[in-house]
Amino acid sequence: MKKLFALITSALLLASPAWAAESEGWLTDYKEGLAAAKESQKNMMVLFTGSDWCIWCKRLQADILQKEEFKTFAKENLILVELDFPRENKPSQEVQEERKALAAKYEIRGYPTLVLLSPEEKDFGRMGYQKEVSEFLEKYKSLAAELAKESTPPEAPLDFQYTIRINYKDAPEMEGWMKAMQALCNEWYPKIVAELNSPGFKPYTDVNLTVRSDPRGVAGTGGKNIFLSREFFTRNGTDAGAIIHELTHVVQAYPKYIPWITEAIADYIRLYVFEPNAPRPDVNPEKADLKDGYKSGAAFMAWLVKEKDPQIVKKLNTALRQGTYEDELFKELTSQSVNELFAEFLESLK
């Protein structure tokens, strides 16, 4: 009796019915999967398999698809669809015909085959069995990265002419320093434009750098005009990083000022692009707040670039420049809310 029970149990496990697939996060209807991909803006991974007869299909399940590392990644990044072609316990004739049509559409020649599709149903690659989950995921990420490059809109051309003007009539003793800052801006203005380039962007062709009396201030920017405090820069010497921060504001040209992220990106350019070898900001994970912006925001942006998406600053900048930015954009780009991301960032500091 025990042997009979074991045989029945094994047969049920090998059958891998549709309800079992769905319980593991795999949809079994292609159209449903496509709708979910469009709604979530996640890529689809469509598995063509023979669950009860294909030995490599079973190995793919055991070695890759049932591993927690894959499940965790897929939950955040993928819509999973399983199209099974079993020899026993076949689905309805209608379902079989639909799956055969999809197999023909995607020219499936063997099992298992994983077809990778964008939310727009663009076919960007094929995958099959691999022994290690890490290698499997690396291959997927590589194919997804190529898709991202292809789908990125062309950026604005960077062969533009520009002039950096300086005005130091209210501080003639700062003539030498102002000319040095003019040379700095001449070098870095096109670099920042390239760093924050976006489709259709047209940078200012002239930028004005003015030093004036402002005992309480440091610097400020309005449009193409940068204003520097005579008193602050006299006391603090050649704080070139502050100039780069303000020059970044000129390049940003956001129609709406959202303090935390605008300043975070400006300080990210200053601290991680202009001053990559300077000491890193000291962010206290017990006290830091998302809305702090500036140095803590810059460190957050650097962490996002390293851990989530190398292009995320440019993507956020594009939305801010186009006036379409909302905090929900982080969810679209990373599958995590901005608050979840910031909490993970602070945890990484501990």
C-alpha positions in Angstrom: 0.0 0.0 0.0 2.8 2.4 0.9 4.5 1.8 -2.5 1.2 2.4 -4.3 0.7 5.6 -2.5 4.3 6.8 -3.4 3.7 6.0 -7.0 0.4 7.9 -7.1 2.1 10.9 -5.4 5.0 10.9 -7.9 2.6 10.7 -10.8 0.6 13.7 -9.5 3.8 15.8 -9.0 5.0 15.0 -12.5 1.7 15.9 -14.1 2.2 19.6 -13.1 -1.4 20.7 -13.8 -2.4 24.3 -14.6 -3.5 25.1 -11.0 -0.1 24.1 -9.7 1.6 26.5 -12.1 -0.7 29.4 -11.2 -0.1 28.7 -7.5 3.7 29.3 -8.1 3.1 32.6 -9.8 2.9 31.3 -13.4 -0.2 32.2 -15.5 -1.4 29.7 -18.0 -3.2 32.0 -20.3 -1.1 34.0 -22.8 -3.6 36.9 -23.2 -3.9 37.3 -19.5 -0.1 37.4 -19.2 0.2 40.0 -21.9 -2.5 42.2 -20.2 -0.6 41.9 -16.9 2.7 42.8 -18.6 1.2 46.0 -20.1 -0.4 47.0 -16.9 2.8 46.5 -14.8 5.2 47.4 -17.6 7.2 44.3 -16.8 8.7 41.9 -19.4 7.1 38.5 -20.0 8.8 35.2 -19.7 6.8 32.6 -21.6 7.7 29.0 -21.0 6.9 26.4 -23.6 7.2 23.0 -21.8 6.2 19.4 -21.8 5.7 18.9 -18.0 5.1 15.2 -17.9 7.5 13.8 -20.6 10.3 16.3 -21.2 13.3 15.5 -18.9 15.0 18.9 -19.5 11.8 20.7 -18.7 11.7 18.9 -15.3 15.4 19.8 -14.8 14.7 23.4 -15.6 12.0 23.4 -13.0 14.1 21.8 -10.3 17.4 23.6 -11.0 16.1 27.1 -11.8 12.4 27.9 -11.8 11.7 26.5 -8.3 14.7 28.1 -6.7 14.0 31.0 -4.3 16.6 33.2 -6.0 14.6 33.0 -9.3 11.2 33.3 -7.6 12.3 36.5 -5.8 13.7 38.0 -8.9 10.7 37.0 -11.0 8.2 38.4 -8.5 9.7 41.9 -8.8 10.7 41.9 -12.5 8.7 39.5 -14.6 5.3 38.3 -15.7 5.5 34.5 -15.9 3.4 32.4 -18.4 3.5 28.6 -18.7 2.2 27.0 -21.9 2.3 23.3 -21.2 2.0 20.6 -23.8 1.5 17.4 -21.7 0.8 13.9 -23.0 -1.5 13.1 -20.2 -4.2 15.3 -18.6 -4.4 17.5 -21.7 -6.3 20.8 -21.5 -9.3 21.5 -23.6 -9.0 21.3 -27.4 -9.5 25.1 -27.6 -6.6 25.7 -25.3 -4.4 23.2 -27.1 -5.0 25.0 -30.4 -4.2 28.3 -28.9 -0.9 27.0 -27.6 0.0 25.3 -30.9 -0.7 28.6 -32.6 1.7 30.4 -30.2 4.3 27.8 -30.6 4.1 28.3 -34.4 4.2 32.1 -34.0 7.4 32.0 -31.9 8.9 29.1 -34.0 9.4 26.8 -31.0 11.7 23.9 -32.1 12.3 22.2 -28.8 11.3 22.0 -25.2 11.8 23.7 -22.8 12.0 27.1 -24.5 11.6 30.4 -22.7 10.5 33.3 -24.9 11.2 36.8 -23.6 8.8 39.5 -24.6 8.4 43.2 -23.7 5.1 44.6 -22.6 4.6 45.7 -26.2 5.1 42.0 -27.2 8.5 42.6 -28.7 10.5 39.3 -28.9 13.9 40.0 -27.4 15.4 36.6 -26.8 15.3 32.9 -26.1 16.5 31.0 -23.1 16.6 27.3 -22.1 18.0 25.1 -19.4 21.0 26.3 -17.4 22.5 24.6 -14.4 23.0 27.6 -12.2 20.4 30.2 -11.2 23.0 33.0 -11.2 24.0 32.3 -14.8 20.4 32.0 -15.8 19.5 35.4 -14.4 22.7 37.0 -15.8 21.7 35.9 -19.2 18.2 37.3 -18.8 19.6 40.6 -17.5 21.9 40.9 -20.5 19.1 40.3 -23.0 16.9 42.8 -21.1 19.7 45.4 -21.1 20.0 45.1 -24.9 16.2 45.6 -25.2 16.4 48.7 -23.0 19.1 50.2 -25.3 17.0 49.5 -28.4 13.9 51.1 -26.9 15.5 54.2 -25.5 14.5 57.3 -27.5 17.3 59.1 -29.2 18.7 61.9 -27.1 19.3 65.5 -28.1 22.5 66.1 -30.2 25.3 67.5 -28.1 27.1 69.5 -30.7 25.9 72.9 -29.5 27.7 76.2 -29.1 27.6 78.0 -25.7 29.1 81.0 -23.9 29.8 81.3 -20.2 29.7 85.0 -19.1 30.9 86.4 -15.8 30.0 89.5 -13.9 32.2 90.6 -10.9 31.7 94.4 -10.9 30.4 94.3 -7.3 33.5 92.3 -6.3 36.5 93.4 -8.4 38.9 91.7 -6.0 37.4 88.4 -7.1 38.3 88.8 -10.8 40.9 86.0 -10.8 38.6 83.6 -9.0 35.6 84.4 -11.3 37.8 83.8 -14.4 38.8 80.4 -12.9 35.1 79.5 -12.3 34.4 80.6 -15.9 37.0 78.1 -17.2 35.6 75.4 -14.9 32.1 76.0 -16.3 33.4 76.0 -19.9 34.8 72.5 -19.2 31.9 71.1 -17.2 28.8 72.6 -18.8 28.8 70.2 -21.8 29.7 67.3 -19.5 26.7 67.9 -17.3 24.5 68.3 -20.4 25.6 64.9 -21.6 25.1 63.4 -18.2 21.5 64.7 -18.0 20.7 64.5 -21.7 17.1 63.6 -22.8 15.0 63.4 -25.9 14.4 66.8 -27.4 16.4 68.7 -24.8 17.9 72.0 -25.8 20.4 73.4 -23.3 20.9 77.2 -22.9 23.4 78.6 -25.3 24.6 81.1 -22.7 25.0 81.0 -19.0 25.6 84.0 -16.7 27.8 83.8 -13.6 27.4 86.8 -11.3 29.0 87.5 -7.9 27.1 89.9 -5.6 26.8 90.9 -2.0 24.6 88.3 -0.1 25.8 88.0 3.5 23.4 85.2 4.4 23.3 83.2 1.2 25.6 80.9 -0.7 24.4 80.6 -4.3 21.2 80.5 -6.3 20.1 79.8 -9.8 17.2 81.1 -11.9 17.0 79.9 -15.5 20.4 80.5 -17.1 21.6 82.9 -14.3 23.8 81.8 -11.4 24.2 84.2 -8.5 27.1 83.7 -6.0 27.5 85.2 -2.6 30.5 87.5 -2.4 30.7 86.9 1.4 30.4 83.2 1.3 33.0 82.5 -1.4 35.4 85.1 0.2 35.2 83.1 3.4 35.3 79.6 1.9 37.7 80.1 -1.0 37.3 78.2 -4.3 34.4 75.9 -3.5 34.2 74.6 -7.0 31.7 71.9 -6.1 29.1 74.6 -5.2 29.5 76.1 -8.7 29.0 72.7 -10.3 25.8 72.2 -8.2 24.4 75.4 -9.4 25.5 74.7 -13.0 23.6 71.5 -12.8 20.4 73.4 -11.9 20.9 75.4 -15.1 21.1 72.1 -17.1 18.1 70.6 -15.2 15.7 73.3 -16.4 12.8 71.6 -14.6 9.4 73.3 -15.1 8.5 72.5 -11.5 10.8 72.6 -8.5 10.5 69.5 -6.4 13.0 70.3 -3.7 14.3 66.9 -2.5 14.9 65.2 -5.8 16.0 68.3 -7.7 18.7 69.0 -5.0 19.5 65.3 -4.8 20.3 65.0 -8.5 22.3 68.3 -8.4 24.4 67.0 -5.5 24.7 63.6 -7.1 26.3 65.3 -10.2 28.6 67.3 -7.8 29.7 64.5 -5.5 29.7 61.4 -7.7 30.4 62.8 -11.2 32.5 66.0 -10.6 34.1 64.9 -7.3 34.2 61.0 -7.4 37.3 60.8 -5.2 36.0 63.1 -2.5 34.9 61.7 0.9 31.4 60.2 0.6 28.5 61.9 2.4 28.1 60.7 6.0 24.4 59.7 6.1 23.0 58.7 9.5 20.6 55.8 8.8 18.8 56.5 12.1 18.0 60.1 11.3 18.1 60.5 7.5 14.8 61.4 5.7 13.9 61.0 2.1 13.0 64.6 1.8 16.4 65.8 3.0 17.7 65.9 -0.5 21.2 67.3 -1.0 24.0 65.0 0.2 21.8 62.2 1.6 19.7 62.4 -1.5 22.9 62.2 -3.6 24.0 59.1 -1.7 20.6 57.6 -2.3 20.9 58.3 -6.1 24.4 56.8 -6.2 23.0 53.6 -4.4 20.1 53.4 -6.9 22.6 53.6 -9.8 24.7 50.9 -8.4 22.0 48.5 -7.0 18.9 49.1 -9.2 19.5 50.7 -12.6 22.6 52.4 -14.0 20.4 54.8 -16.0 17.9 55.7 -13.2 19.2 59.3 -12.7 18.9 60.0 -16.4 15.4 58.5 -16.5 14.2 60.5 -13.4 15.8 63.6 -14.9 13.9 63.1 -18.2 10.5 62.8 -16.4 11.3 65.9 -14.2 12.3 67.9 -17.3 9.1 66.9 -19.1 7.0 67.7 -16.1 5.6 64.2 -15.8 7.5 63.1 -12.7 5.5 61.5 -9.8 6.9 59.5 -7.0 5.1 56.5 -8.5 7.8 56.5 -11.3 10.2 54.7 -8.9 7.7 51.8 -8.8 7.6 51.7 -12.6 11.4 51.7 -12.9 12.3 49.3 -10.1 9.1 47.6 -9.0 9.6 49.2 -5.5 8.1 52.4 -4.1 10.4 55.3 -3.4 9.9 54.8 0.3 10.7 51.1 0.1 13.8 51.9 -1.8 15.0 54.6 0.7 14.3 52.2 3.6 16.5 49.5 1.8 19.2 52.1 1.2 19.2 53.1 4.9 19.4 49.5 5.9 22.4 49.0 3.6 24.2 51.7 5.5 23.8 49.8 8.8 
